[in-house]
Amino acid sequence: MWGEVMKKKIIISLILFIILISIGCVNATEIDLEKYKDVGEMVDDELFENMGGQTLWIVQAIGYAVSIISLVIIGIKYMLASADEKADLKKRLAPFIFGALLLFASSFIMTLIVQFTQEAI
């Protein structure tokens, strides 16, 4: 009984806290747009292309490393497991394989899209 009451009090106090935080004072002034008229011309397109490629490469490398490390850990657990634990590991292996294949396939598809769009431009 007390657990339900405490949960309700905590939820209500969190909602009130969020509402109080979201209410704030705004001090707005007029913006001089003349200072910012050349902002779009200062952007270097090659910088963003290189940054996007580097970001994609970093995300791919992290994904590959996590997949390989997870596969090694599951393999070691499988070799040291009993028969019941092996059955449980086999059940957990299917979503892992699907996720790894999705990661590798999406990386390959993104690379193809980048190559085709660069050739078209």
C-alpha positions in Angstrom: 0.0 0.0 0.0 2.7 2.5 0.9 4.7 1.5 -2.2 1.9 2.6 -4.5 1.4 5.9 -2.6 5.2 6.6 -2.7 5.3 5.9 -6.5 2.4 8.3 -7.1 4.1 11.0 -5.0 7.4 10.6 -6.8 5.7 10.7 -10.2 3.7 13.8 -9.3 6.8 15.6 -7.9 8.8 14.7 -11.0 6.1 16.1 -13.2 5.9 19.3 -11.2 9.7 19.6 -11.2 9.8 19.3 -15.0 7.1 21.9 -15.4 8.9 24.3 -13.0 12.2 23.9 -14.9 10.5 24.4 -18.3 9.1 27.8 -17.2 11.8 30.3 -17.7 12.4 33.9 -18.3 13.3 35.1 -21.8 15.3 38.2 -22.5 15.0 38.8 -26.2 16.4 41.7 -28.2 16.3 42.7 -31.8 18.7 40.8 -34.0 20.9 42.6 -36.5 20.6 40.4 -39.6 23.2 42.3 -41.6 26.0 40.8 -39.5 24.9 37.3 -40.6 24.1 37.7 -44.3 27.4 36.1 -45.4 27.3 33.0 -43.1 26.3 30.6 -45.8 29.1 31.6 -48.1 31.8 31.0 -45.4 31.0 27.2 -45.2 33.5 24.9 -46.8 31.8 22.0 -48.6 34.9 19.8 -48.6 35.2 20.2 -44.8 31.8 18.7 -44.4 32.4 15.9 -46.9 35.6 14.9 -45.1 33.9 15.2 -41.7 31.0 13.0 -42.9 33.3 10.4 -44.2 35.4 10.3 -41.1 32.3 10.1 -38.9 30.9 7.2 -41.0 34.3 5.4 -40.7 34.5 5.9 -36.9 30.9 4.6 -36.4 31.7 1.6 -38.7 34.9 0.8 -36.8 33.2 1.0 -33.4 30.4 -1.2 -34.7 32.7 -3.8 -36.1 34.8 -3.9 -33.0 31.8 -4.3 -30.7 30.4 -7.1 -32.9 33.7 -9.0 -33.0 34.3 -8.7 -29.3 30.7 -9.8 -28.5 31.1 -12.8 -30.9 34.3 -13.8 -29.2 32.7 -13.5 -25.7 29.7 -15.5 -26.8 32.0 -18.2 -28.3 34.0 -18.5 -25.1 30.9 -18.8 -23.1 29.5 -21.4 -25.5 32.7 -23.5 -25.2 32.6 -23.4 -21.4 28.9 -23.8 -21.0 26.8 -26.9 -20.0 24.1 -28.3 -22.3 21.3 -26.1 -20.8 23.5 -23.0 -21.0 24.4 -23.8 -24.6 20.7 -23.9 -25.6 20.2 -20.5 -23.9 23.2 -19.1 -25.8 21.9 -20.4 -29.1 18.7 -18.5 -28.4 20.6 -15.3 -27.7 22.9 -15.8 -30.7 20.1 -15.3 -33.4 19.4 -11.6 -32.5 23.1 -10.9 -32.3 23.7 -12.4 -35.8 20.8 -10.4 -37.2 22.2 -7.2 -35.7 25.7 -7.8 -36.9 24.4 -8.6 -40.4 22.3 -5.4 -40.3 25.4 -3.4 -39.3 27.6 -4.8 -42.0 24.9 -4.5 -44.7 24.0 -1.0 -43.8 27.6 0.1 -43.9 28.0 -1.5 -47.3 24.8 0.1 -48.6 25.9 3.5 -47.2 29.2 3.2 -49.0 27.4 2.3 -52.3 25.1 5.3 -51.9 28.1 7.7 -51.3 29.9 6.3 -54.3 26.8 6.6 -56.6 26.0 10.1 -55.4 29.6 11.3 -55.8 29.6 10.0 -59.4 26.3 11.7 -60.2 27.5 15.0 -58.9 
